[in-house]
């Protein structure tokens, strides 16, 4: 059997498609990725955080508008401090003289009064409208909320890229698991053929039952391997569906065009990684927090207007109604260094983020270099596995012919058969490793279009 025929049959069996393209994105896998973007629980949590940041910005903006609220109080009191009013001592003498002069009782005698300072049976209800006029802390709070939205958006994109890599890796692992099951089933067919041949040899008295017994033992071994491969296939399927937030047993559509065996590292235009965008936004937020902590030097000015009614014994009339307008000024002149120390902490946070940015930038460059090196290794292993399979195919074909002619020990045929199965498995593993390495490079280059 020629090398080209062996290679052709191999690709039919494994369903592998070798192409030389830089994208490597097939429609089926892209659809799964988009489905994960819509249903993945972890990504939904990040989306909820982004939604929270948007509401926080709206909350900060609303602090510039007037605030209207209803306030009311009622007091019932007895005892406590009092004020003595000696009205009788002051006026009764004069009233008595007037009564004598007028020969009447028009001026009654008064008693001294004791007035309770705590208001008894008194209510006060009013609507207060207040609005800040000058407040730099509120202004900086709005700016911080706005930058936090960009920070959370970068965080969402970081999670998306990691999710894309996880989905592709899980997809390739499931594909590999499916191929392992196919390979072991093919191996089982070969073992069954060996049992048939050995049974014929025993029947015709060509050989004893040793080879037949060994073939049947090999059949049990392969059957156990098929069971193990099937369980790994189910586990890979369950994990893939878990990433998509689907029932774990949902069928996964396999498309061989998703597999690209290329020797060229995919090129990509330089982009700013979302991890660096995160740190950039964190630095912006920290800078605004620093400015906010310094804004105590600017006085706070606000105004208010009260419209209400207050009186004793629940009276409501023209005398009880009132309005009150005022302006409040707050200027912190001394706080024992609290504001200064808070600003120093914010300045330290900026330095920490700047150092983290430099470290992360170097780490990402290292990550990309390692991913490219791993890709070259995976390609080399794939080529080696490809050659090993071609040789194993030829070796097994030759040994099978010799064995059927009765010129070869069964143990030698079994060795050739195991080598062939191992070579098929190694090629499947090597191809999946190439795809995983491409997914790693795609992640380090941030080249997948979100």
C-alpha positions in Angstrom: 0.0 0.0 0.0 1.5 3.4 -1.0 2.2 6.2 1.4 -0.4 8.5 -0.3 -3.2 5.8 0.0 -2.3 5.3 3.6 -2.4 9.0 4.3 -5.8 9.3 2.4 -7.3 6.5 4.4 -6.0 7.9 7.6 -7.6 11.3 7.1 -10.9 9.6 6.2 -10.8 7.7 9.4 -9.9 10.6 11.7 -11.9 13.2 9.8 -9.0 15.5 9.7 -8.7 18.4 7.4 -5.3 20.0 6.9 -5.4 23.6 5.7 -3.0 26.5 5.7 -5.0 29.5 6.9 -4.5 32.0 9.7 -8.1 32.3 11.0 -9.0 28.7 11.9 -12.5 29.8 12.9 -15.3 27.6 11.6 -19.0 28.4 11.6 -20.1 25.7 14.1 -17.5 26.6 16.7 -18.2 30.3 16.3 -21.9 29.6 16.9 -21.1 27.8 20.1 -18.9 30.7 21.2 -21.8 33.2 20.6 -24.1 30.9 22.4 -21.7 30.9 25.4 -21.6 34.7 25.3 -25.4 34.6 25.7 -25.8 31.9 28.3 -22.5 31.3 30.2 -23.2 31.9 33.9 -19.8 33.5 34.7 -20.1 35.9 31.8 -23.6 36.8 32.9 -22.2 37.7 36.3 -19.7 40.0 34.7 -22.6 41.5 32.7 -24.5 42.1 35.9 -21.5 43.9 37.3 -21.4 46.1 34.2 -25.1 46.9 34.6 -24.4 47.8 38.2 -21.7 50.2 37.1 -24.2 51.9 34.7 -26.7 52.4 37.5 -24.0 53.7 39.8 -23.2 56.4 37.1 -26.9 57.3 37.0 -27.0 57.5 40.8 -24.0 59.9 40.7 -25.6 62.1 38.1 -28.8 62.3 40.1 -27.0 63.9 43.1 -26.7 67.1 41.1 -30.5 67.4 40.9 -32.8 68.8 43.6 -33.9 66.3 46.3 -37.4 66.6 47.7 -38.6 64.9 50.8 -41.4 65.0 53.4 -40.3 65.5 57.0 -42.5 65.6 60.0 -42.4 65.4 63.8 -44.8 65.3 66.8 -43.9 65.9 70.4 -45.7 65.1 73.6 -43.9 66.4 76.7 -44.3 66.9 80.4 -41.7 68.0 83.0 -38.3 69.3 82.3 -37.1 72.8 82.1 -39.5 75.7 82.5 -39.6 79.5 82.4 -41.4 81.4 85.2 -43.4 84.4 84.1 -44.4 86.6 87.2 -47.4 88.1 85.4 -49.5 88.4 88.6 -46.7 90.1 90.6 -46.1 92.6 87.7 -49.7 93.5 86.8 -52.1 92.7 89.7 -51.3 95.9 91.6 -51.8 98.1 88.6 -55.0 96.3 87.7 -56.4 96.8 91.3 -55.7 100.5 91.0 -57.5 100.7 87.7 -60.5 98.9 89.0 -60.7 101.4 91.9 -60.4 104.3 89.6 -63.0 103.0 87.2 -65.2 101.6 90.0 -65.4 98.3 88.1 -64.0 94.8 87.8 -62.8 95.2 84.2 -59.2 94.3 85.1 -59.0 90.7 86.5 -56.3 89.4 88.8 -53.6 87.3 87.0 -51.7 84.3 88.2 -48.0 83.8 87.8 -47.3 81.4 84.9 -44.8 78.6 84.5 -44.1 77.7 80.8 -42.7 74.3 79.8 -39.8 74.6 77.4 -40.3 71.2 75.8 -43.2 71.6 73.3 -46.2 69.7 74.4 -48.7 68.3 71.8 -46.8 70.1 69.1 -46.4 69.0 65.4 -44.1 70.2 62.6 -44.6 68.8 59.0 -42.9 70.3 56.0 -41.6 69.4 52.5 -37.9 70.1 52.1 -36.3 70.8 48.7 -32.5 70.7 48.8 -29.9 71.0 46.1 -26.1 71.2 46.1 -24.7 74.4 44.5 -20.9 73.7 44.9 -19.7 70.2 45.8 -16.5 68.9 44.1 -16.8 65.5 45.8 -20.0 64.8 44.0 -18.4 65.9 40.7 -15.5 63.6 41.2 -17.8 60.8 42.2 -19.6 61.1 38.9 -16.2 61.0 37.0 -15.2 57.9 39.0 -18.4 56.1 38.2 -18.0 56.9 34.5 -14.4 55.5 34.4 -15.6 52.4 36.3 -17.9 51.6 33.5 -15.0 51.4 31.1 -13.1 49.3 33.7 -15.9 46.8 34.0 -16.3 46.6 30.2 -12.6 45.7 29.9 -13.2 43.1 32.6 -16.0 41.6 30.6 -13.8 41.4 27.5 -11.0 39.7 29.5 -13.5 37.1 30.7 -14.9 36.7 27.1 -11.4 36.0 25.7 -10.7 33.5 28.4 -14.1 31.9 27.7 -13.3 31.6 24.0 -10.1 29.8 24.8 -11.8 27.5 27.2 -14.6 26.6 24.7 -12.1 25.9 21.9 -9.9 23.8 24.1 -13.0 21.9 25.4 -14.2 21.4 21.8 -10.8 20.0 20.7 -10.7 17.7 23.7 -14.2 16.4 23.0 -13.2 15.9 19.3 -10.1 14.0 20.4 -12.2 11.9 22.8 -14.6 11.0 20.0 -11.7 10.0 17.8 -10.2 7.8 20.6 -13.5 5.9 20.7 -13.4 5.4 16.9 -9.8 4.3 17.0 -10.5 1.7 19.7 -13.5 0.5 17.9 -11.3 0.0 14.8 -8.8 -1.8 17.0 -11.6 -4.1 18.2 -12.5 -5.0 14.6 -8.9 -5.9 14.0 -8.8 -8.0 17.2 -12.1 -9.8 16.1 -10.5 -10.5 12.7 -7.5 -12.0 14.5 -9.8 -14.2 16.6 -11.5 -15.4 13.3 -8.1 -16.2 11.7 -6.8 -17.9 14.9 -10.0 -19.9 15.2 -9.5 -21.1 11.6 -5.9 -22.0 12.3 -7.0 -24.1 15.4 -9.8 -25.8 13.4 -7.4 -26.7 10.6 -4.7 -27.8 13.0 -2.2 -25.2 11.9 -1.5 -24.0 15.4 -2.5 -24.6 19.0 -5.0 -22.5 21.1 -2.4 -20.2 22.6 -2.7 -17.4 20.0 -6.5 -17.7 20.1 -6.5 -17.3 23.9 -4.2 -14.3 23.7 -6.5 -12.7 21.0 -9.5 -13.2 23.2 -7.6 -11.6 26.1 -6.7 -8.7 23.9 -10.4 -8.4 23.0 -11.3 -7.9 26.7 -8.5 -5.4 27.0 -9.7 -3.3 24.0 -13.3 -3.5 25.2 -12.3 -2.0 28.6 -10.3 0.7 26.7 -13.5 1.5 24.7 -15.4 1.9 27.9 -12.8 4.2 29.4 -12.6 6.2 26.2 -16.4 6.5 26.2 -16.5 7.8 29.7 -13.8 10.4 28.8 -15.9 11.4 25.9 -18.9 11.9 28.1 -16.9 13.9 30.6 -15.5 16.1 27.8 -19.1 16.6 26.4 -20.4 17.5 29.9 -17.7 20.1 30.4 -18.2 21.7 27.0 -22.0 21.9 27.7 -21.2 23.3 31.1 -19.4 26.2 29.5 -22.4 26.9 27.4 -24.8 26.5 30.3 -26.7 23.7 28.6 -27.8 20.3 29.9 -24.7 18.2 30.3 -25.8 15.5 27.9 -26.7 17.8 25.0 -25.2 16.5 21.8 -22.2 18.4 20.4 -21.9 18.9 16.7 -18.5 18.0 15.4 -17.0 19.8 12.4 -13.6 18.7 11.2 -13.0 22.0 9.4 -12.4 23.6 12.8 -9.0 21.8 12.8 -6.1 23.6 11.2 -2.7 22.0 11.0 -0.5 24.9 10.0 3.2 25.5 10.6 3.0 29.2 10.5 2.3 31.3 13.6 -0.8 33.3 12.9 0.1 37.0 12.6 -2.0 39.7 14.1 -1.8 43.5 14.2 -0.6 44.8 17.6 -3.5 45.4 20.0 -3.7 46.6 23.5 -4.7 43.7 25.7 -7.8 44.1 27.8 -5.7 43.3 30.9 -3.7 46.5 30.3 -6.9 48.4 29.6 -8.1 47.3 33.0 -5.0 48.6 34.7 -5.2 51.9 32.7 -8.8 52.4 33.8 -7.8 51.5 37.4 -5.1 54.2 37.3 -7.7 56.7 36.0 -10.0 55.8 38.8 -7.2 56.0 41.4 -6.2 59.5 40.1 -9.8 60.7 40.4 -10.0 59.3 43.9 -6.8 61.2 44.7 -8.2 64.5 43.4 -11.5 63.8 45.2 -9.6 63.4 48.5 -7.9 66.8 47.9 -11.2 68.5 47.1 -11.9 69.2 50.7 -10.1 72.5 50.2 -13.1 73.7 48.2 -16.1 74.8 50.3 -19.4 73.0 49.9 -22.4 75.1 49.3 -26.0 74.0 49.2 -29.5 75.5 49.5 -32.8 74.3 50.8 -36.5 75.4 50.9 -39.0 74.2 53.5 -42.8 74.5 53.0 -44.9 73.3 55.9 -47.1 73.8 58.9 -46.4 73.7 62.6 -48.7 74.4 65.6 -50.0 73.0 68.9 -53.0 70.7 69.2 -52.9 69.8 65.5 -54.2 73.2 64.4 -53.8 74.0 60.7 -54.6 77.5 59.7 -53.0 80.6 58.2 -50.9 81.1 61.4 -49.5 77.6 61.3 -48.3 77.6 57.7 -44.8 78.7 57.0 -41.8 78.7 54.6 -38.1 78.7 55.3 -35.3 79.2 52.8 -31.6 79.0 53.6 -28.1 78.4 52.3 -25.7 76.0 54.0 -21.9 76.4 53.9 -19.5 73.7 54.9 -15.7 74.2 54.8 -13.5 71.8 56.6 -10.6 73.8 58.0 -9.0 71.3 60.3 -9.3 67.5 60.6 -6.1 66.5 62.3 -4.5 65.4 59.0 -7.3 62.8 58.1 -7.8 64.3 54.6 -4.1 64.6 54.0 -3.4 61.0 54.9 -6.3 59.8 52.8 -4.9 61.6 49.8 -1.5 60.0 50.5 -3.1 56.6 50.4 -4.7 57.4 47.0 -1.3 58.5 45.7 0.2 55.2 46.8 -2.6 53.3 45.0 -1.6 55.1 41.8 2.0 53.9 42.2 0.9 50.4 42.9 -1.2 50.3 39.7 1.6 51.7 37.6 4.0 49.0 38.9 1.3 46.4 38.2 0.9 47.7 34.7 4.6 47.3 33.9 4.7 43.8 35.5 1.5 42.7 33.6 2.9 44.1 30.3 6.1 42.0 30.7 4.0 39.0 31.8 1.8 39.2 28.7 4.9 39.4 26.4 6.3 36.3 28.1 2.9 34.6 27.8 2.9 35.2 24.0 6.5 34.0 23.6 5.7 30.8 25.5 2.5 30.2 23.5 4.4 30.5 20.2 7.2 28.1 21.4 4.5 25.6 22.5 2.9 25.9 19.1 6.2 25.1 17.4 6.6 22.1 19.7 3.0 20.9 19.0 3.6 21.2 15.2 6.8 19.2 15.5 5.0 16.5 17.5 2.2 16.4 15.0 4.6 15.9 12.1 6.4 13.1 14.0 3.1 11.5 14.9 2.1 11.7 11.2 5.3 9.9 10.1 4.9 7.3 12.9 1.4 6.5 11.7 2.5 6.0 8.1 5.2 3.6 9.2 2.9 1.8 11.6 0.3 1.4 8.9 2.8 -0.1 6.5 4.4 -2.3 9.3 1.0 -3.7 10.4 -0.1 -4.4 6.8 3.1 -6.3 6.1 2.9 -8.2 9.3 -0.7 -9.1 8.8 0.0 -10.6 5.4 2.9 -12.7 6.8 0.8 -13.9 9.7 -2.1 -15.0 7.6 0.5 -17.0 5.5 1.4 -18.8 8.7 5.0 -17.4 8.8 4.7 -15.1 11.8 4.1 -15.5 15.5 0.9 -13.9 16.8 2.8 -11.9 19.5 4.6 -10.1 16.6 1.3 -9.3 14.9 -0.1 -8.1 18.2 2.9 -5.9 18.7 2.4 -4.3 15.2 -1.4 -3.9 15.9 -0.7 -2.1 19.2 1.8 0.1 17.6 -0.7 1.1 15.0 -3.4 1.9 17.6 -0.9 3.9 19.6 0.2 5.8 16.5 -3.4 6.7 15.7 -4.0 7.9 19.2 -0.8 9.9 19.2 -1.8 11.6 16.0 -5.2 12.5 17.4 -3.6 13.9 20.6 -1.0 15.8 18.5 -3.6 17.4 16.3 -5.6 18.5 19.4 -2.4 19.9 20.9 -1.8 22.0 17.7 -5.4 23.3 17.9 -5.0 24.1 21.6 -1.7 25.9 20.9 -3.4 28.0 18.2 -6.1 28.9 20.7 -3.4 30.0 23.2 -1.8 32.2 20.6 -5.2 33.6 19.6 -5.7 34.4 23.3 -2.3 36.1 23.8 -2.8 38.1 20.6 -6.4 39.0 21.5 -7.2 38.4 17.9 -10.7 36.9 18.2 -13.3 39.4 17.3 -15.6 39.8 20.2 
